[in-house]
Amino acid sequence: MKHEWLVIGLAAVGTWGSFCKDALATKTLYADEGLTYKGAGHCASGTLPNLVSDVGQMVNDMKSDGYSGNYFSGLAAWPQDFREACSTTYGSGGVDSYYADANAVSIFSGHGSASSVTFSDPHLGACQHNLGTNGRLGSMSGSGSVVGIYSSCDTLAESALPSGANNNWERENLGFKGLVDNGIGFLYSYFYSLSTEGNGSAWMDVFGGNSIFATTEPAIAVAYGTSGTDCWNTYNKVSLRSNTLMTPRSAGPACDGGQPAFFYCYNTIN
């Protein structure tokens, strides 16, 4: 059964600037994918089923639809690509302003846990990126990311949203709050379903509508706004394909600063 929720973000109180909702954003993307996890020198012991990359296919489809950007996998995919670059408060070596936070859509596929993603190969001694501790996508040094997509286990677990994904400043996050098999072609299916729906609705229809994901591997789509109405408006309208509402959120936190107050709303399957 689908469930919808609206929550006031637990953040420092601040002021909001206006949203530029009618402007068309540049269609840009960035994607990292973990590949071979098993074996000496890799970050985790488990294997993943997506050896023929579903993410690579989705990136190619997005580029055919007018997007530009980069896709890296294995040794070339780094935790620091998503790490906030403005301060070592968020960890050392962050380069998000050149990669994930320099583009409108940021995508990760690989292993995950609550609030975190795990890359297949270490870089500068790091294997994990924690969305709350290390990340501030959509604000600070990059301020470009509008939608985050996480094809990884548990990364958007409901109980972990306040300490994880909500610390980013994007319009929307799409992912899973449980186990996910990210090697069966659904990301490809998802992008093409966007011809008739917004990001959140399409995510729930493609992943939540499948009998596997609707039971043991539930999907979740989270949107953000200045009010409950604005939050659900974002959820219903923001779209990668039509380029609707694909401009960055305004009035985000400064480097090392706290977030203004906000609302978040989400749809999931229990």
N, C-alpha and C positions, 0 to 999 in steps of 0.2 A: 504494500500500500504506500502511495506517495504521501509525504508529509511536508508542509511548508511552515517555515518559521521566520519570525522577524525579531531581531535583537538590537538593543542599543549598544553600540560599541563601548567597551570599558577602556576609555582612554582619557588623557588629559583634556580638559575643556579648552576650546580655542575658537577662533572665528573661521568662517568658511568664505571662500571666494566664489565667484559664479562659475558654473559649468559652461563650457563651450560645446554644447551638445549637437549643434547643427553643422559644425565644420567637419570636413572630411580629412581624416588623418592619412599620413603616408602608410601604405600597406607594407609593413616590414615585419620580419620574424627572426627569432633565434631559437635553435633547438640543440639540446645535448642529450645523448643517449648512452647509457651504460650497455656494454656488450658482454664480454667474457668475464664473469665474476669468479668462476671456479679456478683454483690453481694458485701456485706460488706467485706472490707479487701483486695479486688482485685484492680487492677490498672486501669481498664477502665470499662465503663458501657455497651459497646457493646458485643455481643456474637460472636463466630466464628463457622463456620459449621464443622470444622474438629475434632469433638469429638472422632471419630475413626481415629487415627492418620495416615495420609498419610506420614508424616515424618518418623514415626516409621517403616512403611513398606519400605520406601526408604532406611533407614539405614540397615534394615535386608537384603535387596537385595544387597547393597554395601558390606556388610560383607560376603555374599555368594560369592561375586566376588573377595574376597581377602583383603578387607579393614578391619582395626581394629579401635576401637575408642569408644566413649561414646555418649549416647543420654539421655538428661534430659528434663523433662517437668514439667509444673506447678510450685509448690513450689521449686523444685530442679533446675529450670532454672533461672539463675541470670543475670542481666545486666552487672555485673562485670566480667562475663565469657568472654565478648568481649572487656572489657575496658583495655587500655594500662596500664601495671603494672610498667613501669620503673620510673614514676614520677607522683606526684599528680597534675601536670599541666593538666592531662587528667581526673581528678576526683579521688576520694579516693577509695581505696579498689580494684583496678584493679588486676585481676588474669588471664589475657589472656595468659600469658606465660605457664600456666598449662592447659588451656582449648582451646579456639578457635584458638589462635595463636601458639599452640603446635602441630597442625595437618595440613595436606595439604588441607583439605576441611572443611570450616566452614559453617554451615547451621543454619538459623533462620526461624521459622514459627510462625506467630502471627500477632498482630496489628502493623501497621506502619504509618509513615507520611514522608514527605520529609526529607531525610538524617537520619531518625531515625527509631528505632524499639521499641515497647512497650511490655514488659513482662506482664504476667498475674498476677504475685504476686510480691510485693515489697521485696527487699533484701537490708538491711542496708539503708533503706529509699529511695531507688531508684527504679523507674519503667522503665525508658527509657535508651536506649543507643543511643547516637548520633554518627554517623560514623565519622563525622569531629571533633567534640569537644572531644569525649572520645576515639576514635579508631585510632589505627595505625597497623592494622593487616598486617603481612608480613614484619614488621620491628621492630626495637628496642628490647624489652625484649624477645619476642617470635620468630619472624622472620620465622615462619613455614608455615603460611597460603598462599596458592597459588590461590585458587578459593573460593570466597564467594557467597553463594546462599541465597537470601532473598525472602521467600514466604510471602510477606507482602505488604500492600497497599503503593504506592507512594515512597517507600524507595529510589529507584533509579530514581526519577524524573530528567529529563534532566537538568533543570535549577539548580538543587541542587547538581549535580555531583561535581563541583569544590569545594564546601564548605563541601561536604559529603564524598561519597565513594572514591573520588580521593585522599583523605588524607591517605588512606590505601596504602599498597605497594604490592598488589597481582597482579597476571597476569590477572585475570578476575573476574568480578562481574556479577552475573545473578539475575534478579529480575523483578520488575514491576514499571512503572512510573504512574500507576493509580490504580483503584480498582481491587481487585483480590479475587476470591472465592477459597481459598486454601484447600477445603475439598472434591474435586471431583476426586481425584485419579491421577492427572496429574504428580505429582512428581514421582510416581511409573512408569508411562508411559515414563517420561523423561529419567530416568536412562537407561531403556532398549533401547531407541532410540539411545543411544550413541554407540551401536555396529557398526554403519555405519557412524557416523558423529562426528565432534568435538563439544565441549560444546556449543559454541555460536550458531552454525547452528541448532543443535538439539533443543536448548531452543526456538528459533524462530519458528521452524517447529511444535513443540508440542504445545506451548502456542499460538503463533501468528497464527498458521494454524487452530485453533479452532474458530468457528464463534463467540463465546462469547468474547474470549480474543482479537480477531482481531478488535473489535469495541470499547466497553466501558472499557475494562480492558487490555490495551496493555502491552506486554512484552518488555524487553530491555536486551541486552547482551553487556557488556562493556569490552574491552580488553585494555592492556597497553603495551608500548614498547619504544625502544630507537629511533625509527623513524616511519614514516608512514608504510613503508614496514614491519618492524618488528612487529608493532602493528597488522596489518592484518594477518601476519603469525601466531601470537599467537591466534587471533580470530579463524582462520580456522583450527588450528591443536591441540591446547590444549584439552585433553580429559581425563575425569575421568576413563573411562573404559579401554582404551588402555594404560593409564599411560604416554601419550605423553606430553612433556613439563610441567610435573607436579613437577618441581623443583622450589624453591623460587626465586623470583627476587633478583638480587644482587645489591650491592652498594646503599642500601636504607638509609634513614636518621638515624642519631644517636639520642639518647634520647634527647628530647626537641629541636631537630634540624630541619631545613627546608629540604624540598625534593629537590633532583636534578631535572633538567629539564626532561620532558618526554612527550610522545605523548599518547593520548587515542583515541580510535575509538569505535564506537558502531553501532549496528543495532537495529532498533525499528520499530514499526508500528504506523502510524498516522491515 
